[in-house]
Amino acid sequence: MGTFGLVFCGTGAIIINQETGGAITHIGIAITFGLIVMAMILSFGHISGAHINPSVTIALTVSGRFKRRNIIPYIMAQVGGGCVASYILHILFPKNEFLGATFPRGSDIQSFVLEFILTFLLMLVILTSTQKKDHSLLGPALAIGGTVGLEAMFAGPICGASMNPARSLSPALMGNHFQSLWVYILGPILGALSASFVFALMDEE
């Protein structure tokens, strides 16, 4: 449900912006992504940890913070939820070719580096904001949602600021557009893994 909400509202904002000739604007799209992430964390954080991003789930599993037996079901749920959202958006806007898919504005390598760094920073925020066990989701929701919105605002026009393989894979599958998809799968995963490694070093100190 969390990834469904992210893809439906986030890519939906991109589609509706295109359909209305820019009524939402780029800033509005970035804010939409940030707010829906915040809302999903507040809604589902106490149930599932609000894993709406496969790269986060993979990094938490590799670092020993998430049970290995749950990684496949979680990723299946994330990709499945995203695909259902993209399918509904396709039904609602059948003439929209790309359905909010992510594509590099420049080279693949440029966007790969951006996606790596963006996800690295996002993962650090996730780890640090959820470190304290005070059972309050408001702080992490504000920090994580704010980071997503911020990064989407400044990097979105170049790389799409996906930071999430499920967010990019869902519209790609529905629209059959797979060019440069590796950027949005490998970049976020490696960025999240690197952040987990750095956080572990910081945590030891």
C-alpha positions in Angstrom: 0.0 0.0 0.0 2.9 2.4 0.8 4.6 1.9 -2.6 1.2 2.1 -4.3 0.6 5.5 -2.7 4.0 6.7 -3.7 3.7 5.7 -7.3 0.1 6.7 -7.7 0.5 10.2 -6.3 4.1 10.9 -7.4 4.0 9.7 -10.9 0.3 10.8 -11.1 1.5 14.4 -10.4 3.9 14.1 -13.3 1.2 12.8 -15.6 -1.4 15.4 -14.6 1.2 18.1 -14.9 1.7 17.0 -18.5 -2.0 16.6 -19.2 -2.8 20.1 -17.9 0.1 22.0 -19.5 2.1 22.5 -16.4 -0.6 23.3 -13.8 1.3 21.4 -11.0 4.8 22.6 -11.9 8.1 21.0 -11.1 8.1 22.3 -7.6 4.6 20.9 -7.1 5.7 17.5 -8.2 8.6 17.5 -5.8 6.4 18.6 -3.0 3.9 15.8 -3.9 6.6 13.2 -3.7 7.8 14.5 -0.3 4.3 14.7 1.1 3.2 11.2 0.0 6.4 9.7 1.5 5.6 11.5 4.7 2.0 10.3 4.7 2.9 6.7 4.0 5.5 6.6 6.8 2.9 8.0 9.3 0.3 5.6 8.0 2.3 2.3 7.7 5.4 2.8 9.7 4.1 1.1 12.8 2.9 -1.9 10.7 5.7 -2.7 8.3 8.3 0.0 8.9 7.0 1.7 5.8 9.5 0.1 3.4 8.3 1.6 0.2 11.7 1.4 -1.5 13.5 -1.9 -2.5 16.9 -0.3 -2.2 16.2 0.6 1.4 15.0 -2.9 2.2 18.1 -4.5 0.5 20.5 -2.2 2.4 18.8 -2.8 5.8 18.9 -6.6 5.1 22.6 -6.6 4.2 23.4 -4.6 7.2 21.6 -7.0 9.5 18.8 -4.6 10.5 16.1 -6.5 8.6 15.2 -10.2 8.6 16.5 -11.9 5.5 13.4 -14.1 5.2 11.3 -11.0 4.6 13.3 -9.4 1.8 11.6 -11.2 -1.1 8.0 -10.7 0.1 8.7 -7.0 0.8 10.3 -6.4 -2.6 7.4 -8.3 -4.3 4.9 -6.2 -2.4 6.8 -3.0 -3.3 7.0 -3.7 -7.1 3.5 -5.1 -7.1 2.0 -2.1 -5.4 3.9 0.2 -7.8 2.7 -1.7 -10.8 -1.0 -1.6 -9.7 -0.6 2.1 -9.3 0.9 2.5 -12.8 -1.8 0.3 -14.3 -4.6 2.4 -12.8 -2.9 5.6 -14.1 -2.6 4.0 -17.5 -6.4 3.3 -17.5 -7.1 6.9 -16.3 -4.7 8.5 -18.8 -4.4 6.0 -21.7 -2.8 8.5 -24.1 0.1 9.3 -21.7 3.0 7.4 -23.2 5.5 7.4 -20.3 3.3 7.4 -17.2 5.9 9.3 -15.2 8.8 7.1 -16.0 12.3 8.3 -15.3 14.9 9.1 -18.0 18.3 10.8 -17.9 18.3 14.3 -19.3 22.0 14.0 -20.0 24.2 10.8 -20.1 23.4 7.6 -18.3 26.5 8.0 -16.2 25.6 11.5 -15.1 22.2 10.3 -13.9 23.7 7.1 -12.3 26.0 9.2 -10.2 23.2 11.5 -9.2 20.9 8.6 -8.3 23.7 7.0 -6.2 24.4 10.2 -4.3 20.8 11.1 -3.8 20.0 7.6 -2.4 23.1 7.7 -0.3 22.0 10.9 1.4 18.4 9.6 1.7 19.5 6.4 3.3 21.7 8.2 5.8 18.7 10.3 6.8 16.5 7.2 7.1 19.1 5.5 9.4 19.8 8.5 11.6 16.2 9.6 11.9 15.0 6.1 12.9 17.9 5.3 15.3 16.1 6.4 18.4 13.5 4.0 19.6 11.0 6.6 20.9 8.1 5.1 18.9 7.3 8.5 17.3 7.0 8.4 13.5 6.6 12.2 13.1 10.3 13.0 13.3 11.4 10.3 10.7 8.4 11.1 8.5 9.3 14.8 8.4 13.0 14.1 7.8 12.6 11.4 5.2 9.7 13.1 3.3 11.5 16.4 3.4 14.7 14.9 2.0 12.8 13.2 -0.8 11.1 16.5 -1.7 14.3 18.4 -1.5 16.2 16.0 -3.7 13.4 15.8 -6.2 13.3 19.6 -6.4 16.9 20.2 -7.4 17.8 16.9 -9.2 14.5 15.9 -10.8 15.0 17.9 -14.0 18.2 16.0 -14.8 17.8 12.4 -13.6 14.3 12.2 -12.3 15.4 11.8 -8.7 13.9 8.4 -8.4 16.0 7.0 -5.5 13.7 4.0 -5.7 13.8 1.0 -8.1 10.1 0.2 -7.7 9.1 3.8 -8.5 11.0 3.6 -11.8 10.3 0.0 -12.7 6.5 0.3 -12.4 5.9 2.9 -15.1 8.6 1.3 -17.2 6.9 -2.1 -17.2 3.5 -0.6 -17.8 4.7 1.6 -20.7 7.3 -0.8 -22.1 10.1 1.8 -21.8 13.2 0.1 -20.5 15.9 2.5 -21.8 18.4 3.5 -19.1 16.4 1.5 -16.5 19.6 0.1 -15.1 20.5 3.6 -13.8 17.4 3.6 -11.6 17.9 0.1 -10.3 21.6 -0.1 -9.7 22.2 3.5 -8.7 19.8 3.6 -5.7 20.7 0.1 -4.5 24.5 0.8 -4.5 23.8 4.2 -2.9 21.7 2.8 -0.1 24.3 0.0 0.5 27.1 2.5 0.7 25.2 4.7 3.2 24.6 1.6 5.4 28.3 0.9 5.4 29.2 4.5 6.3 26.5 4.6 9.0 27.9 1.4 10.5 31.3 3.1 10.7 29.8 6.2 12.3 27.8 4.1 14.7 30.9 2.2 15.9 32.5 5.5 16.9 
